[in-house]
Amino acid sequence: MNQQIFKEILSLKRQILPNGKVILFGSQARGDVHEDSDWDDGYQAHTHSGVKTLIGLHYVNNNLIDKSLGKMYRQVFNLHQTGDYEDWINFDQNDLEPFFEPAAKFIAEIENIIEKNMA
């Protein structure tokens, strides 16, 4: 990614989302640009399901995130949906604890992708 453009994105992120995280998509963000690459218009997700789909399409399917972690992310997403929209659902520690370590690895992989593209 062009370093000047990246610095501008980072500056805007700091102004708008000082405590948040931004995930960039596309060949420019991944750092696998070639001479025929164009600039992505950007991806917008208007729903949680949309975010899940974008992560699958642009990170898991391109082997930037391990497929087992992509599967875990889908499972956690489905549990989230169940908890939000179904009546009388109760999760306890035994239901959720198996996701703690893989979720930390998932977050670390996303952070590594961002850090690689900042260099």
N, C-alpha and C positions, 0 to 999 in steps of 0.2 A: 504494500500500500504506500502511496506517495506520503512521505513523512510530514510534509506541510499540511496536507489534508487531514492526516491522522491527528496532528497536533490541534487542528481546529475542532475536530470532532471531540477530542478529549477536553478541550477548553469549554465547549458548549455543555458537555456532560457534567463537568464540575460546577457550572453555573446552574444548570437545570436540575440535576440529580446528584447533589453533593455526596449523599450517603448511599446512592444506588449503584447498580451495575448495568452496563450496556453490553449487549452481545451483538457483534457485527457479523453479517453473513456475506457470502459470495466469494469469488476467487480473489478479489482485491483484499478482503479481510483475512482470508485464509493464507494469503501469501503464495498462492500457486498460479499467479497471473502469467499469461503468455501473450505474445504480440496480437493475437486475435481476440483477447479478452475485452469485453466491454465493461462499463460501469453498471452495476446493478442499480435499479431504481430504489432498492431497499425492500425489505419485507415488513409487512405490517400484519400483526395478529390482533384481531378484535375480540378474541375469546381465549380462554385457557386452552381449549381444544386446538385453536389455531397455533398457539405457541408450541404445543406438543407436536403438531404436524411439522412445523418449521424445523424444530430440533431434529426430528427424524429424517426429514428430507435433506437437510443441509449439513448435518454433523454425523449422525449415525450411518446413513446410507453412503456417505463419503469416507467412512472409516476414520473420522476424526475423533469420535467417541466410541468406545467399545460397545459392541452390540448387546452384550449382557447388561451394561449400564443403561442402554436405551430401553431394553425390556423392563428393567427395574423402574425406570422413569414412567413408563406406560402403566405399570402396576400401581405405583403410588398415585398417579393421576386418576386411575379408576377408583381407588379407595377414596380419594378426595371427592370425586363426583358422588360416590355412594353416600359418604358422610354428609354432603351438602343437600342432596336431593331425595334421599330415602328417609322414611320415618322409622324411628326406633332402632337406629344403628348405634352400636357401642363398640369402640375399639379399645383394647387394653394394650398394655406394654408388650405382651407376647405376640400380638398381631403386628405391631409396628417395629419392634426392635430389630428384626432381621433386615430392615431397610436402612438403618442408621449408617453402617459402614459403607455400603454401596452408594448411598446418597452423598456421603463425604467424598468418595472417589469421583462421582459424577461432577460435583462442584469443582473439585481440583482439576479435572480434565478441562472443563469450561474455562477456568482461570488460566490454565496453561496455554490454551489456544489464544486467549486474549493477550497474555504476556508475550508469546512468540510473535504476535503481529504488532506489538508495540516496539519491538527491537528494530 
